Amino acid sequence: MSQDNLIKLECTVCKKVNYHSHKNKKTLKNRIELKKFCNSCKKHTSHKETK
């Protein structure tokens, strides 16, 4: 798997990078937003893709 397919997911509440994921950038042009568990917030929050 190449490095250019890796993305970082950042919590929208506390702004910490908690997750890394893969994305096909040819088919998905927009940024991903997922609901994930944040360890620093201790609850499920939305995580947005960062650079």
ABEGO torsion letter per residue (X at the ends): XBAAABBBBBBAAAGBBABBBBBBAAABABBBBBBBBBAAAGBBBBBBBBX
